[in-house]
Amino acid sequence: MGAARPAVALGETLDDLEAKVEQTNDELTAANDKVTQIQQQVDDNQQRIAEIEAQLPDARAAAAQSIRAQYKMQQGSQGLVELVLSSENFFDFLSTIQFLDSVTSYNTDQIQSLVDLTTELTNTRTDLNSQLSQAETERQNAQDALDSAVAARTALQQEMAAEQARQEAEAEAALQEAEQNEGQTFQTESGNTATVQVPESSNSSSSDSGNSSNSNSSSENVNWQSDKDGFVAKWSTRIDAYLAGSPLAGYGSAFAAAAWDYGVDPRLSPAISAVESSKGLYCAYSHNAWGWGSVSWGSWETAIYAHTAGLASGYGGYLTYSMAQKYCPPNASAWYSSVAANMAMI
């Protein structure tokens, strides 16, 4: 895959925030599901809790009676020797012992039953309440994270919209200035002389609100959703047609492939070459068709990839008036309009 294709300069950051919103939304959904699941467990166990609570009065009464009986037995029971002497025979003695043991065991079971019921009730309530409280906390944390991500995304979108509006206003002003100077010459960054060109859509009345600035947005008419092969096939044909008869003729696939790899408008580098060197015809340095400093390259393909990479890293990868001010400061308006006009030809 190529680099992310920004519609505006901060596009990658917006993509990150979109992913964060999606992630936190998924986490909130999971937290809500967990709360629902535990609440269902609470509801399911409520019947058992009600059963325990219903049994407690009888269990308490039985335990209390057993405790009293145990106490009386302990206080009034005969010693073992007396019990032997009072028995008519050994079998009577064994029967008496078994009876007393059975009564004691019964009383102990009643007391233990109360303890078990009370313990079960306490543990069940405590465990479920603890789980529910933790789940509610996790849900609130997830909601807070989602709210934070949405707020950050909204703030960035507003910032991007303001920046986009500023760029469009600057571009509109630059094109109107270029209209007034159309056909005149200006010095490019490479030191060559170029004629001021204006995109066809700007030749209508400047009062027409639909002209110029949006028509040359670097992301417009470029479909980044296709695969690389489809992208290169489409744009290499158009770029080759545009460069026909020039020293850069036949390098459409190199321009298109480099544009895909670096996320740059495929029209931008060829259009700059037209303004700066008449598509490679007048180069101050070997294979440098773009007025790119004092750099020379050994081949057009190497130069194309280097220039496209530089457009991505240093200029945002698409045409804006801010880019023109940075690329060709002395004649930014003429340069911007002329590059836009050439991009419109591709």
Long-range contacts (C-beta under 8 A, 24 or more apart in sequence): 1-228, 2-224, 2-228, 2-260, 2-261, 2-262, 2-263, 3-261, 3-262, 3-263, 3-312, 4-263, 5-219, 5-222, 5-224, 5-263, 6-219, 6-263, 6-316, 6-317, 6-318, 7-219, 8-160, 8-163, 8-164, 8-219, 9-160, 9-163, 9-316, 9-320, 10-156, 10-159, 10-160, 10-163, 13-156, 14-153, 14-156, 14-157, 14-160, 17-149, 17-152, 17-153, 17-156, 18-153, 20-149, 20-152, 20-153, 21-146, 21-149, 21-150, 21-153, 23-149, 24-142, 24-145, 24-146, 24-148, 24-149, 25-146, 27-142, 27-145, 27-146, 28-139, 28-142, 28-143, 28-145, 28-146, 30-142, 31-135, 31-138, 31-139, 31-141, 31-142, 31-143, 32-139, 34-135, 34-138, 34-139, 35-132, 35-135, 35-136, 35-139, 38-128, 38-131, 38-132, 38-135, 39-132, 41-128, 41-131, 42-128, 42-132, 45-124, 45-128, 48-124, 49-121, 49-124, 49-125, 52-117, 52-120, 52-121, 52-124, 53-121, 55-117, 56-114, 56-117, 56-118, 56-121, 59-110, 59-113, 59-114, 59-117, 60-114, 62-110, 62-113, 62-114, 63-110, 63-111, 63-113, 63-114, 65-110, 66-106, 66-107, 66-108, 66-110, 66-111, 67-107, 67-111, 69-103, 69-107, 70-104, 70-107, 70-108, 73-100, 73-103, 73-104, 167-213, 167-320, 167-321, 167-322, 168-213, 168-214, 169-213, 170-320, 170-321, 170-322, 171-212, 171-213, 171-216, 171-320, 171-321, 171-336, 172-211, 172-212, 172-213, 173-321, 173-333, 174-321, 174-324, 174-332, 174-333, 174-336, 174-337, 175-199, 175-202, 175-211, 175-212, 175-213, 175-333, 175-336, 175-337, 175-340, 176-206, 176-212, 177-333, 177-334, 177-337, 178-202, 178-333, 178-334, 178-336, 178-337, 178-338, 179-203, 179-206, 179-337, 181-334, 184-334, 186-331, 186-334, 186-335, 187-330, 187-331, 188-275, 188-276, 188-291, 188-328, 188-331, 188-335, 189-276, 189-291, 189-327, 189-328, 189-335, 190-276, 190-277, 190-282, 190-283, 190-284, 190-288, 190-290, 190-291, 191-284, 191-291, 192-276, 192-277, 192-278, 192-282, 192-291, 194-275, 194-276, 194-334, 194-338, 195-338, 196-334, 196-337, 196-338, 197-337, 197-338, 197-341, 197-342, 198-337, 198-341, 199-337, 199-340, 199-341, 199-344, 200-341, 200-344, 201-344, 202-337, 212-340, 215-340, 215-344, 216-319, 216-340, 216-343, 216-344, 217-318, 217-319, 218-264, 218-265, 218-267, 218-268, 218-316, 218-317, 218-318, 218-319, 218-320, 219-265, 219-318, 222-265, 222-266, 222-267, 224-263, 228-257, 228-260, 231-256, 231-260, 231-266, 232-256, 232-257, 232-260, 235-259, 235-266, 235-267, 238-346, 239-266, 239-267, 239-270, 239-346, 242-270, 242-345, 242-346, 243-270, 243-279, 246-278, 246-279, 246-280, 246-281, 247-279, 247-280, 247-281, 247-289, 247-300, 248-273, 248-279, 248-280, 248-289, 248-300, 251-300, 251-301, 251-304, 254-300, 254-301, 254-304, 254-305, 255-304, 255-308, 258-304, 258-305, 258-308, 258-309, 259-308, 261-305, 261-308, 262-308, 262-309, 262-311, 262-312, 262-317, 263-312, 263-317, 264-308, 264-311, 264-312, 264-317, 264-318, 265-317, 265-318, 265-319, 265-343, 266-346, 267-342, 267-343, 267-346, 268-311, 268-317, 268-318, 268-319, 268-339, 268-343, 269-304, 269-307, 269-308, 269-311, 270-342, 270-346, 271-319, 271-339, 271-340, 271-342, 271-343, 271-345, 271-346, 272-307, 272-327, 272-339, 274-342, 275-335, 275-338, 275-339, 275-342, 291-328, 319-343
